[in-house]
Amino acid sequence: MLLEPAPAKVNLYLHVTGRREDGYHLLDSLAVFGPAADALQAVPAETLSLSLEGPFGDALVAEADNLVLRAARALLPEGVMHGAALRLTKCLPVASGIGGGSADAAAALRLLNRLWATGLDEAALAALAAPLGADVPVCVASRPAVMQGIGELIRPAPTLPECGLLLVNPRVPLATPAVFRARQGGFSPPAVLPESWPDAAAMATDLARLGNDLEAAALSLCSPIGEVLAALRGQPGCLLARMSGSGATCFGLFATPAEAETAARAMPSTWWASGGGLYGARPVSLHPGPVGV
């Protein structure tokens, strides 16, 4: 059995920079990963199948258009048939602005690339990921990156300092298309970022000058986002609080992972929350944990 984590994708800022003639919006965003994740397991099998479990598994259906199965089929060369019994443990809220489905699809590409010995490198996997969704290419590497275009343009992020990240969701799903339809106003320029930040406080100061251009629209559709942001801003040591992606998950930035973990325990038990460090900096949580943590 092979296991692959699918860490949450978090937009530290998100600018809508334009709109193409085909209706797709152009974005500019600094994406990071962690501290929570789904988990995908695979064992060899004669056919391709998917089962779902975990605290948010009931919110999905293991049908043919599930992103995990679509990613698996995208990896198969034409005329070649491989099988695998896939099991997705869904620990991330669904339709929550942290790229859960995209992370799962990217994990399927990485996992089955190993299981089937396909031999594709990261760039080839990212090319297969692009038609699956705007967030899937950046999730293939699952490391900090600047996303632009419709998600297909990816470049390295500035060097990030040690920091803590707290993710909080009010357990209210929010559909991305609805948020884009509700968005008003013009477009924002791409951000100008430094090569590195000396510490989390400096990073928070720079990020505070930017924003999430979807936050106001999401708030108009989902008022609990405002309650989450207020709770985050009230936590000792919170350097920045902002919504991720199209919501409703929000994040709090802290100087250390320990501070983020402490703040997670202070969140209401009716919310989903996960605090810790960035993915890759320390082990990511592959389990739901106690309620509210």
Secondary structure, 3 states (H helix, E strand, C coil): CEEEEEEEEEEEEEEEEEECCCCCEEEEEEEEEEEEEEEEEEEECCCEEEEEECCCHHHCCCCCCCHHHHHHHHHCCCCCCCCEEEEEECCCCCCCCCCHHHHHHHHHHHHHHHHCCCCCCHHHHHHHHHHHCCCHHHHHHCCCEEEEECCCEEEECCECCCCEEEEEECCCCCCHHHHHHHCCCCCCCCCCCCCECCCHHHHHHHHHCCCECCHHHHHHHCCHHHHHHHHHHCCCCCCEEEECCCCCCEEEEECCHHHHHHHHHCCCCCCEEEEECCECCECCECCCCCCCC
